[in-house]
Amino acid sequence: MAGSRAVALWVAAAAAILLASACGQRPSPEEVALASGIRGAQTAELNLEVVPSGYNGPGSSADVIQPVLDRVQTELATYYVGALLARKVTQYQDAIRGMAKAGAGGRMGGVRALDLKDVQVSGETAKVRAEVTVWFKTAQVWDQSVTSRPEATNIIDLDLHLVKDGGSWKIDQELSQFAPGGGP
């Protein structure tokens, strides 16, 4: 009796797995590419503000900070275009200069989860509503190790417009806000 019950449970579990696989939809290649671009953009932004090697606190020479400032344009251009790219470059370069002047520490992080809520692709453009959960660690002062800091998370609602640029999806319009209960 116990053996037939185990077999019945195994068959039921196998049937449930097959049914779930058949009913579930796999993301399209465009959705995968869009998600990859969004995940990359969020990760890049979280990792721009790092303390450069050779940084010795407030008053460090500009040549130590300049490579970090130069990297901002390169990193963000992988994921953003147009006026949004220009705005973000200025925003992050100003933030890095301010951190260096104040002797603040860096930040590192990544994307823990990305949920595409609505995806509409039309030719070379796409509109995406998504919820992204990011993790990050922030050092308060320049000589504090970022990796030893406690981890925090935020959940962000994104409304994005993306365009195909050189075969990759890049964000050209962005509205973001903390999801209810997901921010500081």
Wavefront OBJ file of the C-alpha trace (Angstrom):
o trace
v 0.000 0.000 0.000
v 2.809 2.398 0.904
v 4.617 1.597 -2.357
v 1.577 2.384 -4.515
v 1.031 5.625 -2.585
v 4.642 6.681 -3.272
v 4.232 5.858 -6.966
v 0.968 7.811 -7.088
v 2.654 10.827 -5.464
v 5.573 10.573 -7.889
v 3.200 10.425 -10.894
v 1.184 13.377 -9.552
v 4.357 15.409 -9.031
v 5.638 14.569 -12.521
v 2.274 15.502 -14.044
v 2.258 18.798 -12.140
v 5.750 19.629 -13.393
v 4.835 18.800 -16.999
v 1.624 20.816 -16.779
v 3.435 23.812 -15.281
v 6.059 23.644 -18.037
v 3.441 23.416 -20.766
v 1.354 26.296 -19.378
v 4.263 28.567 -18.578
v 5.429 30.900 -21.284
v 9.084 31.291 -22.018
v 10.242 34.842 -22.566
v 10.810 35.877 -26.158
v 14.362 36.637 -27.319
v 13.446 40.352 -27.307
v 12.252 40.134 -23.685
v 15.486 38.396 -22.728
v 17.527 41.107 -24.484
v 15.476 43.895 -22.876
v 15.834 42.331 -19.420
v 19.581 41.970 -19.933
v 19.897 45.651 -20.845
v 17.803 46.788 -17.883
v 19.716 44.543 -15.468
v 23.022 45.833 -16.876
v 21.958 49.477 -16.568
v 20.906 49.090 -12.947
v 24.098 47.216 -12.057
v 26.295 49.775 -13.825
v 24.699 52.645 -11.917
v 25.185 50.893 -8.595
v 28.892 50.373 -9.289
v 29.937 53.764 -10.681
v 30.668 55.341 -7.322
v 33.683 53.349 -6.224
v 36.712 54.670 -4.407
v 39.536 54.714 -6.970
v 42.805 52.984 -6.186
v 45.360 55.569 -5.135
v 42.658 57.752 -3.564
v 43.963 59.202 -0.329
v 40.904 61.020 0.916
v 39.774 64.631 0.464
v 42.307 66.684 -1.403
v 43.544 63.788 -3.530
v 44.850 64.957 -6.845
v 42.443 65.253 -9.762
v 44.419 62.678 -11.746
v 43.310 60.000 -9.251
v 39.610 60.875 -9.652
v 39.698 61.531 -13.426
v 39.821 57.854 -14.524
v 36.669 57.205 -12.479
v 34.967 60.232 -14.061
v 36.000 59.049 -17.540
v 34.619 55.562 -16.870
v 31.145 56.985 -16.168
v 30.568 57.926 -19.823
v 31.903 54.610 -21.111
v 29.882 52.454 -18.688
v 26.590 54.301 -19.083
v 26.836 54.552 -22.891
v 26.507 50.769 -22.966
v 22.926 51.059 -21.614
v 21.671 54.617 -22.245
v 21.424 57.001 -25.208
v 20.524 60.598 -25.981
v 19.582 63.249 -23.463
v 19.071 60.635 -20.736
v 22.675 59.453 -21.152
v 23.973 63.032 -20.959
v 21.897 63.727 -17.825
v 23.070 60.557 -16.085
v 26.738 61.174 -16.944
v 26.565 64.675 -15.458
v 24.659 63.409 -12.400
v 27.180 60.670 -11.598
v 30.274 62.716 -12.369
v 29.016 65.473 -10.058
v 28.236 62.900 -7.357
v 31.727 61.376 -7.627
v 33.373 64.810 -7.396
v 31.237 65.573 -4.339
v 32.129 62.257 -2.718
v 35.824 62.853 -3.328
v 35.651 66.371 -1.908
v 33.754 65.198 1.188
v 35.879 62.079 1.712
v 32.869 59.804 1.323
v 33.178 56.108 0.566
v 32.082 54.177 -2.466
v 29.166 51.925 -3.290
v 28.762 48.560 -4.957
v 25.711 46.472 -5.780
v 23.696 44.531 -8.257
v 20.270 43.286 -9.280
v 18.695 40.573 -7.167
v 15.446 40.272 -9.134
v 13.860 41.741 -12.254
v 10.189 41.282 -13.073
v 9.023 42.518 -16.480
v 5.427 43.564 -15.842
v 4.552 44.765 -19.351
v 6.607 44.656 -22.541
v 5.528 46.254 -25.822
v 7.944 45.987 -28.728
v 7.333 47.805 -31.981
v 10.163 47.533 -34.491
v 13.202 49.313 -33.086
v 11.472 50.676 -29.961
v 10.083 49.142 -26.791
v 8.119 50.240 -23.764
v 8.739 48.282 -20.588
v 7.224 48.419 -17.130
v 9.343 46.505 -14.660
v 10.044 45.998 -10.994
v 13.684 45.624 -10.036
v 15.094 44.616 -6.670
v 18.602 45.938 -6.163
v 21.113 45.193 -3.416
v 23.942 47.493 -2.450
v 26.620 48.211 0.110
v 27.788 51.740 0.864
v 30.919 52.873 2.702
v 30.465 56.015 4.754
v 34.065 57.245 4.493
v 36.784 56.843 1.866
v 39.013 54.440 3.806
v 36.196 52.077 4.820
v 35.877 48.806 2.938
v 32.649 48.661 0.936
v 32.587 44.870 1.024
v 32.536 44.806 4.835
v 29.432 47.002 5.026
v 25.952 45.584 5.598
v 23.809 44.939 2.552
v 20.621 46.885 1.883
v 17.937 46.458 -0.773
v 15.470 48.651 -2.604
v 12.605 47.744 -4.894
v 12.116 50.150 -7.779
v 9.265 50.485 -10.262
v 10.535 51.422 -13.716
v 8.727 52.783 -16.769
v 11.200 52.711 -19.631
v 11.372 53.491 -23.311
v 14.170 51.714 -25.142
v 15.556 51.956 -28.657
v 17.715 49.593 -30.688
v 21.155 51.112 -31.026
v 23.860 49.140 -32.772
v 21.914 45.925 -32.256
v 21.475 46.445 -28.490
v 18.520 47.778 -26.550
v 19.354 51.075 -24.826
v 17.234 53.207 -22.538
v 16.357 56.680 -23.809
v 13.527 57.541 -21.394
v 13.156 56.505 -17.778
v 10.708 57.109 -14.964
v 11.547 55.400 -11.703
v 10.213 55.426 -8.191
v 10.475 53.231 -5.154
v 7.838 50.537 -5.120
v 5.439 50.809 -2.181
v 7.441 49.693 0.840
v 10.549 49.183 -1.304
v 12.616 52.264 -0.583
v 14.477 54.027 2.187
l 1 2 3 4 5 6 7 8 9 10 11 12 13 14 15 16 17 18 19 20 21 22 23 24 25 26 27 28 29 30 31 32 33 34 35 36 37 38 39 40 41 42 43 44 45 46 47 48 49 50 51 52 53 54 55 56 57 58 59 60 61 62 63 64 65 66 67 68 69 70 71 72 73 74 75 76 77 78 79 80 81 82 83 84 85 86 87 88 89 90 91 92 93 94 95 96 97 98 99 100 101 102 103 104 105 106 107 108 109 110 111 112 113 114 115 116 117 118 119 120 121 122 123 124 125 126 127 128 129 130 131 132 133 134 135 136 137 138 139 140 141 142 143 144 145 146 147 148 149 150 151 152 153 154 155 156 157 158 159 160 161 162 163 164 165 166 167 168 169 170 171 172 173 174 175 176 177 178 179 180 181 182 183 184
